[in-house]
Amino acid sequence: MLDPIKNMFAPGGPFELLAFAPPGWGGNLLFGLLRSLEVAGGAYALALVIGILGAWGKLYGGELIRDLLQIYTIVVRAVPELVLILILYYAVPQAINSVLVASGHERIVPPPLMVGTIVLGLVIGAYMTEVLRGAIKAIPVGQMEAAKAYGMPAGLTAWRITLPLMTANAISGMANLWLIATKDTALLAVIGFGELTLSTRQAAGATKEHMTFFAAAALLYLIISILSGRIFAFAERWSRRGQAPLKRAAI
Amino acid sequence: MKSLREMTKPHRLLIIALVLAAVVWCAEGLRWDWVGEYWASGVVLEGLTNTLWIWAISWGAGLFFAVWLGLAQAAGPWYLALPAKIYCSIIRGTPLLLQLWALYYGLGSLFPEFPWLRSSFLWPYLREAWPFAVVALTFSFAGYEGEVMRGAFLGVSRGQLEAARAFGVPRLTALRRIWFPQAFQRALPTVGNESVLLLKGTALVSTISVLDIFAVADQVRSDTFITYEPLLLLAVCYMVLTGVLVLVFRYIERMFPARVA
């Protein structure tokens, strides 16, 4: 049943250049996609940690912590990701090495995958801080007051009131950030990290079939974004269960 | 703006002192001798103007298309809503860098198949890189804002439009006088944010050999082998531009009445 599809990728077929094995470049593209997803996943996880700590610090931290976090989010959001990535791409290995040397270890050349992940995580973490902070602030005051009136301890309030109510508010912003994470991995192409966009350009340059490869890469990115959009939409529906639906206008 | 009393709290004074120390260290400990030479050659100013007008054209044209994309999705029949939705998903689902390269390298590779292009009036533009940059950024901004405008159009309360219908206001007039102004006001904070994103997106055009401010910094780095200094100055540059943009949008937002139904 799959034969007609296989034949399209066979030599002589319309998509022979996209075949998985070497005369075709499909394998390279898929490998690039894998590297993109690895970086995006790692960066997103790091951003979540930064975001949770940052939001907590901004809302409940002392004045010094709040101001420092404010500087971090403002600077990161005001400077283009490309510039930040370039600066941090040199600064992060230096920082890692100075820590290693200070603690009596050998200098290392950190793998580009790790540097890319840390850099993107630091960038997206600033946005995540704002998303989570906004989501926590959007919780109706009455809910927290009710928890307090029932004598709920702080930890239990966070777990039973803040977290569920915040999740519903945060998910659309978090979905956006995941899409930004997957798309920002493309910027690592500029510093020579072999993710999907760079693999695409190499394949296109080598075969002179630019349109084929750019369309294929766009399709791969789209599949990722549509799939993750579905998952996040499901998560938002799940987290909003029991809440009244929003009313809409029509002319 | 924060009051003087707010700014002179002990921890703020500490932060200000630290920032000043960092600035002094940067000024003394790093190399800045290249700045005068590049400023005098005018290339810095050229890069800055290129960044600014590429931003301005993409912003205006993108927002114009976005209104129609949003309207098509919010109120259009399916044969307009569906293509608009597909367009927005494609733009929002793929990286700007890929779109830019697809336009520049992809479309550029197709030109030899149309020999008549060489003699047409378009050729002087197609030979340059900046039209591709402007078109890619416009498409991208339109896609993102189209989605924002869709939400904003849908967010205007139903009663406003029903009242217009009840008064017998024609549909187009209702759109012009009631629906669009309220939707735009709703969209303003997001448009402000996205304008900053567009400004940051202009940094990518240097990858297709457009001489924007980022390309100037890159050129300095490859000429002088200085790693950090041009990038730091560039970051400060973008922070100033973003700051101005944010202030302008805050001013515009305040021109609208704060409370509507």
Interface residues (C-beta under 8 A of the other chain):
Chain A: G62 E63 L64 D67 L68 I71 V75 R77 A78 V79 P80 E81 L82 V83 L84 L86 I87 Y90 A91 L179 K183 D184 T185 A186 L187 A189 V190 T197 T200 R201 A204 G205 K208 H210 M211 F214 A215 A217 A218 Y221 L222 I224 S225 I226 K247 R248 A249 A250 I251
Chain B: K9 H11 R12 L14 I15 A75 S89 I90 R92 G93 T94 P95 L96 L97 L98 Q99 W101 A102 Y105 G106 G108 S109 L110 F153 L154 G155 V156 S157 R158 Q160 L161 R165 R171 A174 L175 W179 V196 L199 K200 G201 T202 A203 L204 T207 F214 T227 Y228 L231 L232 L234 A235 Y238 M239 T242 G243
